[in-house]
Amino acid sequence: MTNASEALSNNPQRANRLSIILMLFALLLAPLSLLAAKAVVPLVFAAALAGGLVLGTSALPWRVIDRRLAGAFALFIAWCLVAAWWSFHPADAATLALRVGVLLLVLLYLAGLVRLLDDRQRKRVVHGLCLGFAVAAPIVLIDLLFGMPIFGLLKGTAGGGNTNWQLNRGVSALAILVWPLAAFAWRQGWHAAALLLPSAFFALTLLSDSSASMIALGAALLATAVACFGRAAARLVLAAAVVGTLLAAPLAVDLIPRAGLDQGDMLPRNALHRLHIWEVVSDRIGERPVLGWGFDASPDLPTAGVEPFAPGVKIIPSHPHNGALQIMVETGAVGILFAVAVLVLIARRIDRLGSPAMVFAVAMFVTVLGIASIAYGLWQSHWLALAGAAAAMFVAVLPAPGPKEAGQMTAQLLGSDGRTTEP
């Protein structure tokens, strides 16, 4: 049986069909992330299924996906399934863990399909992403400047619903997707555009209510500046991003009250609310530090005797608004070790990239971790789908492997000792 790389090289029509499928996926990614975030999940599944059908049996998942990264994800999900046993709702928790595991596998498969394309086909995919971003970004700008006329019309506000939080999800999505575009612009020789695009979008986030996007993108711009000093500096940024993700919330819980920043109007109300949530969750972590309270147990953690942040406000909402704390409180120290292993593997793949692609990949890594540390519940499907899809788009920006690297990639996919320089 031929492998996927040989199937594409021997059948240009299949390669073109796959690139068209992935181009359509890239075209729809940014607009759907803005206007219908939950639609990103079926979009990912549709692209992966259609791409797999085009290649046939030569593109079975174990021939295409990054095996080591898939193994790390599998170990993490396996522990989540174990931790579901002592959750408050074991059956529901186990079902959610399986759903998350399937989605992660599909995302790895999608990235694997992108890796099979040559430079011309990858460029077609990135052109789709550029066009989709060019549609979504002006909508964000117009809505932020003029009171959300487009988004409000499409989503409907006649019933008094507030669309601000929904627009924030789109802003966060574009804050991540801007980095593959910047990397592509640099590769095309448009260096000024590559540097201005993320900075311009950061300025745009300042008009929004998305504090997560502001902080994450601001940190990513700083990370970009540091990573430009060389590979050693980029590695330092990657390490700091992983460690900072684990320590940001506990340090904030400890340092902000000591500094008196929680008094008066020094911090916005939503920041104070998150600080209150993190404090309660940190206390629960201390009660069960090794095994946690059970997968997806965050909404039901005991809060007896805890004063709510405000009247009528749930002490712990559906998630802690911090990915690291969510893993710690639900799956304990064991779960956090598996999560760190996943992040380290991703960081190692970023480290293998050539410069300047590595610099932009570091920036996207920091952006994703920054938003995950402030905003979304870690198990929300649309959030995982967006982060994984953005990673697949970044693969499309990278140069396709030459004949030697392609042979190494094929050997890796087939389980030999070959190594690849691709992420």
C-alpha positions as CSV (number, residue, x, y, z in Angstrom):
1,M,0.0,0.0,0.0
2,T,1.4,3.4,-0.9
3,N,1.7,6.1,1.7
4,A,-0.1,9.5,1.5
5,S,2.9,11.4,0.1
6,E,3.3,9.0,-2.8
7,A,-0.4,9.0,-3.5
8,L,-0.3,12.7,-4.0
9,S,2.9,12.8,-6.0
10,N,1.5,10.0,-8.3
11,N,-1.9,11.6,-8.7
12,P,-1.8,15.4,-9.2
13,Q,-5.6,15.5,-9.4
14,R,-5.9,14.2,-5.9
15,A,-3.4,16.8,-4.7
16,N,-5.3,19.6,-6.4
17,R,-8.6,18.4,-4.9
18,L,-7.1,18.2,-1.4
19,S,-5.7,21.7,-1.8
20,I,-9.1,23.0,-2.9
21,I,-10.8,21.4,0.1
22,L,-8.3,22.9,2.4
23,M,-8.5,26.3,0.7
24,L,-12.2,26.4,1.2
25,F,-11.7,25.5,4.8
26,A,-9.2,28.3,5.2
27,L,-11.5,30.7,3.5
28,L,-14.4,30.0,5.9
29,L,-12.3,29.8,9.0
30,A,-12.0,33.5,10.0
31,P,-15.6,34.6,9.0
32,L,-17.1,31.6,10.9
33,S,-14.9,32.2,13.9
34,L,-16.3,35.7,14.0
35,L,-19.9,35.2,13.2
36,A,-20.7,31.6,14.2
37,A,-17.9,30.2,16.4
38,K,-19.6,26.9,17.0
39,A,-19.7,26.3,13.3
40,V,-15.9,25.9,13.3
41,V,-16.2,22.4,14.8
42,P,-18.3,21.0,11.9
43,L,-16.1,22.9,9.5
44,V,-13.0,21.1,10.9
45,F,-14.7,17.7,10.7
46,A,-16.0,18.3,7.2
47,A,-12.5,19.4,5.9
48,A,-10.8,16.4,7.5
49,L,-13.4,13.9,6.2
50,A,-13.4,15.3,2.7
51,G,-9.6,15.4,2.6
52,G,-9.4,11.8,3.8
53,L,-11.9,10.6,1.2
54,V,-9.9,12.3,-1.5
55,L,-6.7,10.5,-0.6
56,G,-8.4,7.2,0.3
57,T,-6.7,4.4,2.3
58,S,-3.3,5.9,1.8
59,A,-4.3,8.7,4.2
60,L,-5.5,6.6,7.1
61,P,-4.9,8.6,10.3
62,W,-1.9,6.6,11.6
63,R,-0.1,7.3,8.3
64,V,-0.7,11.1,8.4
65,I,-0.8,12.4,12.0
66,D,2.2,13.3,14.2
67,R,2.4,10.2,16.2
68,R,4.3,11.5,19.2
69,L,2.0,14.4,19.7
70,A,-1.0,12.1,19.2
71,G,0.4,9.8,21.8
72,A,0.8,12.7,24.3
73,F,-2.7,13.8,23.7
74,A,-3.9,10.2,24.0
75,L,-2.3,9.8,27.4
76,F,-3.8,13.1,28.6
77,I,-7.3,12.1,27.5
78,A,-6.9,8.7,29.0
79,W,-6.2,10.3,32.4
80,C,-9.2,12.6,31.9
81,L,-11.3,9.5,31.4
82,V,-9.9,8.0,34.6
83,A,-10.5,11.3,36.4
84,A,-14.1,11.3,35.2
85,W,-14.8,8.3,37.6
86,W,-14.7,10.6,40.6
87,S,-16.3,13.6,39.0
88,F,-19.8,14.8,40.1
89,H,-21.4,13.4,36.9
90,P,-19.1,10.5,35.8
91,A,-21.1,9.5,32.6
92,D,-21.3,13.1,31.3
93,A,-17.7,13.8,32.1
94,A,-16.5,10.6,30.3
95,T,-18.6,11.5,27.3
96,L,-17.1,15.0,27.2
97,A,-13.5,13.6,27.5
98,L,-14.2,11.3,24.6
99,R,-15.5,14.2,22.5
100,V,-12.5,16.2,23.3
101,G,-10.2,13.3,22.4
102,V,-11.9,12.8,19.0
103,L,-11.7,16.5,18.2
104,L,-8.0,16.6,19.0
105,L,-7.4,13.6,16.8
106,V,-9.3,15.2,13.9
107,L,-7.3,18.4,14.3
108,L,-4.0,16.5,14.2
109,Y,-5.2,14.7,11.1
110,L,-6.1,18.0,9.5
111,A,-2.7,19.4,10.2
112,G,-1.2,16.1,8.8
113,L,-3.2,16.6,5.5
114,V,-1.8,20.1,5.2
115,R,1.8,18.8,5.6
116,L,1.3,16.6,2.5
117,L,0.8,19.6,0.1
118,D,3.6,21.1,-2.0
119,D,4.5,24.8,-2.0
120,R,2.1,25.8,-4.7
121,Q,-0.8,24.0,-3.1
122,R,0.0,25.4,0.4
123,K,0.0,28.9,-1.1
124,R,-3.5,28.3,-2.4
125,V,-4.6,27.4,1.1
126,V,-3.0,30.5,2.6
127,H,-4.6,32.6,-0.1
128,G,-8.0,31.3,1.2
129,L,-7.1,32.3,4.7
130,C,-6.0,35.8,3.6
131,L,-9.3,36.3,1.8
132,G,-11.3,35.1,4.8
133,F,-9.4,37.3,7.1
134,A,-9.9,40.2,4.7
135,V,-13.6,39.7,5.1
136,A,-13.7,39.3,8.8
137,A,-11.3,42.0,10.0
138,P,-13.3,44.9,8.4
139,I,-16.5,43.6,10.0
140,V,-14.7,43.8,13.4
141,L,-13.4,47.3,12.7
142,I,-16.8,48.6,11.5
143,D,-18.7,47.1,14.4
144,L,-16.2,48.4,17.0
145,L,-16.3,51.9,15.6
146,F,-20.1,52.1,15.0
147,G,-21.8,50.1,17.7
148,M,-21.8,46.7,16.0
149,P,-24.3,47.3,13.1
150,I,-23.2,44.3,11.1
151,F,-22.8,41.8,13.9
152,G,-26.0,43.0,15.6
153,L,-27.9,42.7,12.4
154,L,-26.7,39.1,11.7
155,K,-27.0,37.9,15.3
156,G,-30.1,39.9,16.3
157,T,-30.3,42.3,19.2
158,A,-34.0,43.2,19.1
159,G,-34.7,41.1,22.1
160,G,-32.2,43.1,24.2
161,G,-29.4,40.5,24.0
162,N,-25.9,41.7,24.4
163,T,-23.6,40.7,21.5
164,N,-20.4,42.1,23.0
165,W,-19.2,38.8,24.4
166,Q,-19.9,37.1,21.1
167,L,-17.9,39.7,19.2
168,N,-15.1,39.2,21.7
169,R,-14.9,35.5,20.7
170,G,-14.3,36.7,17.1
171,V,-11.7,39.2,18.1
172,S,-9.8,36.4,20.0
173,A,-10.0,34.2,17.0
174,L,-8.6,36.8,14.7
175,A,-5.9,37.6,17.2
176,I,-4.6,34.1,16.8
177,L,-5.1,33.8,13.0
178,V,-3.2,37.0,12.4
179,W,0.1,35.2,13.0
180,P,0.0,32.7,10.1
181,L,-0.8,35.7,7.9
182,A,2.1,37.7,9.3
183,A,4.4,34.7,8.7
184,F,3.1,34.3,5.1
185,A,3.7,38.0,4.4
186,W,7.3,37.8,5.6
187,R,7.9,34.8,3.5
188,Q,6.6,36.7,0.5
189,G,9.0,39.5,1.2
190,W,6.4,41.9,2.5
191,H,8.4,42.5,5.7
192,A,6.7,45.8,6.6
193,A,3.3,44.2,6.3
194,A,4.4,41.2,8.4
195,L,5.4,43.5,11.2
196,L,2.5,46.0,10.9
197,L,-0.3,43.5,10.7
198,P,-0.2,42.1,14.3
199,S,0.5,45.5,15.7
200,A,-2.5,47.0,13.8
201,F,-4.7,44.2,15.0
202,F,-3.5,44.8,18.6
203,A,-4.6,48.4,18.2
204,L,-7.9,47.2,17.0
205,T,-8.3,45.0,20.1
206,L,-8.0,48.1,22.3
207,L,-11.3,49.2,20.9
208,S,-13.0,46.0,22.0
209,D,-14.0,44.6,25.4
210,S,-11.8,41.5,24.9
211,S,-9.2,41.9,27.6
212,A,-8.0,38.4,26.9
213,S,-7.1,39.4,23.3
214,M,-5.4,42.6,24.4
215,I,-3.2,41.0,27.0
216,A,-2.4,37.9,24.9
217,L,-1.6,39.8,21.8
218,G,0.4,42.4,23.7
219,A,2.4,39.6,25.3
220,A,2.9,38.0,21.8
221,L,4.2,41.2,20.4
222,L,6.7,41.4,23.2
223,A,7.6,37.7,22.7
224,T,8.2,38.5,19.0
225,A,10.7,41.2,19.9
226,V,12.6,38.9,22.2
227,A,12.5,35.9,19.9
228,C,14.1,38.0,17.1
229,F,17.4,37.9,19.1
230,G,17.9,34.3,18.1
231,R,17.0,30.7,18.8
232,A,18.2,30.8,22.4
233,A,16.0,33.8,23.0
234,A,13.0,32.1,21.3
235,R,13.5,29.0,23.5
236,L,13.5,31.2,26.6
237,V,10.2,32.7,25.5
238,L,8.7,29.2,24.9
239,A,9.8,28.1,28.3
240,A,8.5,31.3,29.9
241,A,5.2,30.8,28.2
242,V,4.7,27.3,29.5
243,V,5.8,28.2,33.0
244,G,3.9,31.4,33.0
245,T,0.7,29.6,31.9
246,L,0.9,27.4,35.0
247,L,1.8,30.2,37.4
248,A,0.0,33.2,36.1
249,A,-3.3,32.7,38.0
250,P,-1.8,31.6,41.3
251,L,0.6,34.5,41.3
252,A,-2.2,36.9,40.4
253,V,-4.3,35.6,43.3
254,D,-1.4,36.1,45.7
255,L,0.3,39.3,44.4
256,I,-2.7,41.5,43.3
257,P,-4.3,41.7,46.8
258,R,-0.8,42.3,48.4
259,A,-0.2,45.2,46.0
260,G,-3.7,46.6,46.8
261,L,-4.7,46.5,43.1
262,D,-8.0,44.9,44.0
263,Q,-9.1,48.0,45.8
264,G,-11.1,50.8,44.3
265,D,-11.2,51.1,40.5
266,M,-7.6,50.1,39.8
267,L,-8.8,46.9,38.0
268,P,-11.9,46.5,35.8
269,R,-14.8,44.6,37.2
270,N,-14.3,41.5,35.0
271,A,-10.7,41.2,36.2
272,L,-11.8,41.3,39.8
273,H,-14.4,38.7,39.1
274,R,-11.8,36.4,37.6
275,L,-9.5,37.0,40.6
276,H,-12.3,35.9,42.9
277,I,-12.9,32.8,40.8
278,W,-9.2,31.9,40.8
279,E,-8.9,32.3,44.6
280,V,-11.8,29.9,45.2
281,V,-10.4,27.4,42.6
282,S,-6.9,27.6,44.1
283,D,-8.4,26.7,47.5
284,R,-10.1,23.6,46.0
285,I,-6.8,22.6,44.3
286,G,-5.2,22.6,47.7
287,E,-7.8,20.2,49.0
288,R,-7.2,17.6,46.3
289,P,-3.8,18.4,44.7
290,V,-2.8,15.0,43.3
291,L,-5.9,13.6,41.6
292,G,-8.2,16.6,41.5
293,W,-12.0,16.7,41.9
294,G,-12.7,14.9,38.6
295,F,-12.8,15.8,35.0
296,D,-15.3,18.6,34.2
297,A,-16.0,19.1,37.9
298,S,-15.4,22.9,37.9
299,P,-19.0,24.0,37.8
300,D,-19.9,21.9,40.8
301,L,-17.0,22.5,43.1
302,P,-18.1,23.0,46.7
303,T,-18.2,26.7,47.7
304,A,-19.9,26.5,51.1
305,G,-19.1,29.6,53.1
306,V,-17.7,31.6,50.2
307,E,-19.2,35.0,49.5
308,P,-20.3,35.5,45.9
309,F,-18.6,38.2,43.9
310,A,-21.9,40.0,43.4
311,P,-25.5,39.2,44.3
312,G,-27.0,36.6,42.0
313,V,-23.6,35.7,40.5
314,K,-22.5,32.1,40.6
315,I,-19.3,31.7,42.5
316,I,-17.7,29.4,40.0
317,P,-19.3,29.6,36.5
318,S,-19.1,26.9,34.0
319,H,-15.3,27.0,34.0
320,P,-12.5,28.9,36.0
321,H,-11.5,31.2,33.1
322,N,-8.0,29.7,33.3
323,G,-6.9,26.6,31.5
324,A,-4.1,25.6,33.9
325,L,-6.3,26.0,37.0
326,Q,-9.0,24.0,35.2
327,I,-6.6,21.1,34.6
328,M,-5.2,21.3,38.1
329,V,-8.6,21.4,39.9
330,E,-10.2,18.7,37.8
331,T,-7.3,16.3,37.1
332,G,-4.7,17.2,39.7
333,A,-1.0,17.1,39.5
334,V,-1.1,14.0,37.3
335,G,-3.2,15.8,34.7
336,I,-1.0,18.9,34.7
337,L,2.1,16.7,34.0
338,F,0.4,15.3,30.9
339,A,-0.6,18.8,29.8
340,V,3.0,20.1,30.3
341,A,4.2,17.1,28.2
342,V,1.9,18.2,25.3
343,L,3.0,21.8,25.5
344,V,6.7,20.8,25.6
345,L,6.2,18.6,22.5
346,I,4.5,21.5,20.7
347,A,7.3,23.9,21.8
348,R,10.0,21.5,20.5
349,R,8.3,21.4,17.1
350,I,8.3,25.2,17.0
351,D,12.0,25.2,17.9
352,R,12.7,23.0,14.9
353,L,11.4,25.7,12.5
354,G,13.7,27.9,10.6
355,S,13.8,31.6,11.3
356,P,11.7,33.8,10.9
357,A,8.9,31.3,10.8
358,M,9.9,30.2,14.3
359,V,9.4,33.8,15.6
360,F,5.9,34.0,14.3
361,A,5.1,30.5,15.6
362,V,6.4,31.5,19.1
363,A,4.1,34.6,18.9
364,M,1.0,32.4,18.1
365,F,1.9,30.0,20.8
366,V,2.0,32.8,23.3
367,T,-1.3,34.2,22.0
368,V,-3.1,30.9,22.4
369,L,-1.8,30.3,25.9
370,G,-2.5,33.9,26.9
371,I,-6.2,33.7,25.8
372,A,-6.5,30.2,27.4
373,S,-5.2,31.7,30.7
374,I,-7.9,34.3,30.8
375,A,-11.0,33.5,28.8
376,Y,-12.3,30.2,27.6
377,G,-13.2,26.9,29.3
378,L,-10.5,24.5,28.2
379,W,-13.0,21.8,27.0
380,Q,-15.1,24.2,24.8
381,S,-15.1,22.5,21.4
382,H,-15.1,25.8,19.4
383,W,-12.0,27.0,21.3
384,L,-10.1,23.8,20.7
385,A,-11.1,23.7,17.1
386,L,-10.0,27.3,16.5
387,A,-6.6,26.8,18.1
388,G,-6.0,23.5,16.2
389,A,-7.2,25.0,12.9
390,A,-4.8,28.0,13.4
391,A,-2.0,25.5,13.9
392,A,-2.9,23.7,10.7
393,M,-2.9,27.1,8.9
394,F,0.5,27.8,10.2
395,V,1.7,24.5,8.7
396,A,0.4,25.8,5.3
397,V,2.6,28.8,5.6
398,L,5.8,26.8,6.0
399,P,7.8,25.7,3.0
400,A,7.0,22.1,1.9
401,P,9.8,19.6,2.5
402,G,12.3,18.9,-0.3
403,P,12.8,15.4,-1.6
404,K,15.2,14.5,1.3
405,E,12.9,15.9,4.0
406,A,9.9,14.3,2.3
407,G,11.5,10.9,2.5
408,Q,12.3,11.5,6.2
409,M,8.6,12.5,6.8
410,T,7.4,9.4,5.0
411,A,9.7,7.3,7.2
412,Q,8.4,8.9,10.3
413,L,4.8,8.5,9.3
414,L,5.4,4.8,8.6
415,G,7.1,4.3,12.0
416,S,10.8,4.1,11.1
417,D,13.6,6.0,12.7
418,G,13.5,8.9,10.3
419,R,13.1,12.4,11.6
420,T,11.5,15.4,10.0
421,T,12.2,19.1,10.4
422,E,8.5,19.9,10.0
423,P,6.4,20.6,13.1
